[in-house]
Amino acid sequence: MKGSINLEFPVDVYDIDMFDTPAETIKTLHDKGKKVICYFSAGSWEDWREDADKFNDSIIGEPLDGWPGEKWLDIRQISLLTDIMSNRLDIAKEKGCDGVDPDNMDGYTQKSGFTISYDEQLAYNRFIASLSHNRSMAVGLKNDLAQIKDLVDDFDFAVNEECWMVCC
């Protein structure tokens, strides 16, 4: 999804789409003293991304509810994802991202079309964290609340899109 980014928000950190945001925008945010976290999907295939044709058909699973053109990945097959995810993180580093926000890191809890275990998800999430840290970038754990206790030493922050408050 493309759109314009308001560069004037009074915030310390921006979380923006890695593919859709040019390096110049990231530099502008840095010049304003902002940290930039770059979003990309690490657990799903998106038919509109520039690297969509790099994914082996055998690792593309069921569609994500509510997201046309997006399907779960078989993250158990890390060897088929290594080059793709490494390249994505290289792009983030080259663009100047301070950290990354890899999405869909909870496929083991979803109807992905694959039987992914808790431990297989841990292994994949640690793989993504390691690739990020090897590039001196922070990495966030996205929506995988059940594994926070096991991954707290591997990730630098967490993002939970599905939270809500009950008040009064």
One Martini backbone bead per residue (centre of mass of N, CA, C, O) as a GRO file, in nm:
protein
  168
    1MET     BB    1   0.093   0.038   0.027
    2LYS     BB    2   0.060   0.360  -0.087
    3GLY     BB    3   0.197   0.677   0.036
    4SER     BB    4   0.219   0.935   0.246
    5ILE     BB    5   0.450   1.095   0.467
    6ASN     BB    6   0.445   1.240   0.771
    7LEU     BB    7   0.731   1.435   0.883
    8GLU     BB    8   0.577   1.601   1.151
    9PHE     BB    9   0.568   1.419   1.373
   10PRO     BB   10   0.583   1.401   1.739
   11VAL     BB   11   0.822   1.170   1.710
   12ASP     BB   12   1.085   0.921   1.740
   13VAL     BB   13   0.926   0.697   1.562
   14TYR     BB   14   0.922   0.516   1.256
   15ASP     BB   15   0.688   0.297   1.077
   16ILE     BB   16   0.782   0.165   0.762
   17ASP     BB   17   0.790   0.081   0.441
   18MET     BB   18   1.054  -0.054   0.281
   19PHE     BB   19   0.971  -0.058  -0.024
   20ASP     BB   20   0.802   0.232  -0.040
   21THR     BB   21   1.058   0.370   0.086
   22PRO     BB   22   1.279   0.596   0.039
   23ALA     BB   23   1.593   0.686   0.136
   24GLU     BB   24   1.532   0.993   0.150
   25THR     BB   25   1.319   0.974   0.373
   26ILE     BB   26   1.500   0.851   0.588
   27LYS     BB   27   1.702   1.082   0.592
   28THR     BB   28   1.505   1.300   0.677
   29LEU     BB   29   1.434   1.171   0.946
   30HIS     BB   30   1.720   1.172   1.058
   31ASP     BB   31   1.757   1.485   1.037
   32LYS     BB   32   1.508   1.500   1.263
   33GLY     BB   33   1.585   1.262   1.483
   34LYS     BB   34   1.483   0.992   1.374
   35LYS     BB   35   1.368   0.679   1.387
   36VAL     BB   36   1.381   0.376   1.169
   37ILE     BB   37   1.132   0.146   1.089
   38CYS     BB   38   1.111  -0.150   0.884
   39TYR     BB   39   0.872  -0.292   0.699
   40PHE     BB   40   0.816  -0.651   0.663
   41SER     BB   41   0.759  -0.966   0.533
   42ALA     BB   42   0.850  -1.293   0.682
   43GLY     BB   43   0.556  -1.484   0.667
   44SER     BB   44   0.488  -1.365   0.373
   45TRP     BB   45   0.339  -1.349   0.061
   46GLU     BB   46   0.356  -1.084  -0.194
   47ASP     BB   47   0.245  -1.011  -0.516
   48TRP     BB   48   0.361  -0.690  -0.517
   49ARG     BB   49   0.644  -0.760  -0.487
   50GLU     BB   50   0.961  -0.749  -0.634
   51ASP     BB   51   1.021  -1.065  -0.504
   52ALA     BB   52   0.787  -1.275  -0.567
   53ASP     BB   53   0.951  -1.464  -0.785
   54LYS     BB   54   1.158  -1.599  -0.560
   55PHE     BB   55   0.942  -1.793  -0.469
   56ASN     BB   56   0.867  -2.099  -0.389
   57ASP     BB   57   0.576  -2.271  -0.428
   58SER     BB   58   0.617  -2.474  -0.174
   59ILE     BB   59   0.597  -2.206   0.042
   60ILE     BB   60   0.305  -2.143  -0.049
   61GLY     BB   61   0.002  -2.080   0.099
   62GLU     BB   62  -0.237  -1.948   0.255
   63PRO     BB   63  -0.443  -1.705   0.291
   64LEU     BB   64  -0.492  -1.399   0.422
   65ASP     BB   65  -0.714  -1.258   0.600
   66GLY     BB   66  -0.785  -0.953   0.433
   67TRP     BB   67  -0.528  -1.013   0.213
   68PRO     BB   68  -0.486  -0.962  -0.089
   69GLY     BB   69  -0.206  -1.139  -0.219
   70GLU     BB   70  -0.167  -1.303   0.057
   71LYS     BB   71   0.065  -1.554   0.192
   72TRP     BB   72   0.176  -1.803   0.351
   73LEU     BB   73   0.468  -1.944   0.494
   74ASP     BB   74   0.714  -2.199   0.500
   75ILE     BB   75   0.932  -2.163   0.767
   76ARG     BB   76   1.072  -2.449   0.774
   77GLN     BB   77   1.218  -2.352   0.492
   78ILE     BB   78   1.484  -2.174   0.531
   79SER     BB   79   1.659  -2.231   0.275
   80LEU     BB   80   1.427  -2.083   0.087
   81LEU     BB   81   1.465  -1.790   0.262
   82THR     BB   82   1.748  -1.675   0.298
   83ASP     BB   83   1.797  -1.493   0.046
   84ILE     BB   84   1.544  -1.318   0.068
   85MET     BB   85   1.581  -1.210   0.361
   86SER     BB   86   1.864  -1.101   0.321
   87ASN     BB   87   1.788  -0.899   0.101
   88ARG     BB   88   1.585  -0.737   0.263
   89LEU     BB   89   1.794  -0.650   0.481
   90ASP     BB   90   1.984  -0.509   0.287
   91ILE     BB   91   1.786  -0.292   0.203
   92ALA     BB   92   1.743  -0.171   0.480
   93LYS     BB   93   2.036  -0.092   0.526
   94GLU     BB   94   2.078   0.082   0.266
   95LYS     BB   95   1.839   0.287   0.349
   96GLY     BB   96   1.877   0.327   0.687
   97CYS     BB   97   1.769   0.143   0.885
   98ASP     BB   98   1.752   0.082   1.232
   99GLY     BB   99   1.511  -0.120   1.181
  100VAL     BB  100   1.278  -0.400   1.214
  101ASP     BB  101   0.932  -0.519   1.103
  102PRO     BB  102   0.848  -0.831   1.108
  103ASP     BB  103   0.592  -0.997   0.968
  104ASN     BB  104   0.431  -1.284   1.032
  105MET     BB  105   0.554  -1.444   1.321
  106ASP     BB  106   0.267  -1.655   1.358
  107GLY     BB  107   0.204  -1.920   1.178
  108TYR     BB  108   0.151  -2.142   1.404
  109THR     BB  109  -0.149  -1.991   1.465
  110GLN     BB  110  -0.237  -2.047   1.172
  111LYS     BB  111  -0.393  -2.091   0.847
  112SER     BB  112  -0.131  -2.178   0.636
  113GLY     BB  113  -0.102  -2.501   0.530
  114PHE     BB  114   0.081  -2.566   0.779
  115THR     BB  115   0.277  -2.759   1.017
  116ILE     BB  116   0.363  -2.552   1.270
  117SER     BB  117   0.568  -2.524   1.525
  118TYR     BB  118   0.681  -2.370   1.791
  119ASP     BB  119   0.987  -2.437   1.738
  120GLU     BB  120   0.991  -2.348   1.440
  121GLN     BB  121   0.921  -2.055   1.498
  122LEU     BB  122   1.159  -1.992   1.676
  123ALA     BB  123   1.377  -2.047   1.465
  124TYR     BB  124   1.284  -1.833   1.261
  125ASN     BB  125   1.289  -1.585   1.443
  126ARG     BB  126   1.592  -1.611   1.508
  127PHE     BB  127   1.689  -1.586   1.221
  128ILE     BB  128   1.586  -1.297   1.173
  129ALA     BB  129   1.736  -1.167   1.410
  130SER     BB  130   2.021  -1.241   1.317
  131LEU     BB  131   2.019  -1.097   1.044
  132SER     BB  132   1.975  -0.819   1.168
  133HIS     BB  133   2.217  -0.807   1.369
  134ASN     BB  134   2.436  -0.853   1.142
  135ARG     BB  135   2.335  -0.541   1.044
  136SER     BB  136   2.286  -0.350   1.292
  137MET     BB  137   1.977  -0.417   1.364
  138ALA     BB  138   1.689  -0.387   1.482
  139VAL     BB  139   1.426  -0.608   1.627
  140GLY     BB  140   1.089  -0.710   1.595
  141LEU     BB  141   0.814  -0.854   1.752
  142LYS     BB  142   0.523  -0.976   1.577
  143ASN     BB  143   0.232  -1.091   1.739
  144ASP     BB  144   0.407  -1.306   1.937
  145LEU     BB  145   0.317  -1.338   2.249
  146ALA     BB  146   0.369  -1.648   2.325
  147GLN     BB  147   0.708  -1.604   2.265
  148ILE     BB  148   0.846  -1.389   2.440
  149LYS     BB  149   0.989  -1.555   2.665
  150ASP     BB  150   1.180  -1.700   2.439
  151LEU     BB  151   1.266  -1.403   2.276
  152VAL     BB  152   1.380  -1.164   2.453
  153ASP     BB  153   1.699  -1.208   2.370
  154ASP     BB  154   1.647  -1.162   2.038
  155PHE     BB  155   1.485  -0.900   2.089
  156ASP     BB  156   1.421  -0.535   2.111
  157PHE     BB  157   1.110  -0.553   2.037
  158ALA     BB  158   0.748  -0.498   2.032
  159VAL     BB  159   0.453  -0.576   1.828
  160ASN     BB  160   0.095  -0.503   1.882
  161GLU     BB  161  -0.199  -0.490   1.687
  162GLU     BB  162  -0.423  -0.648   1.898
  163CYS     BB  163  -0.480  -0.425   2.094
  164TRP     BB  164  -0.681  -0.341   2.392
  165MET     BB  165  -0.906  -0.147   2.586
  166VAL     BB  166  -1.055  -0.141   2.907
  167CYS     BB  167  -1.284   0.089   3.037
  168CYS     BB  168  -1.472   0.164   3.319
   0.00000   0.00000   0.00000
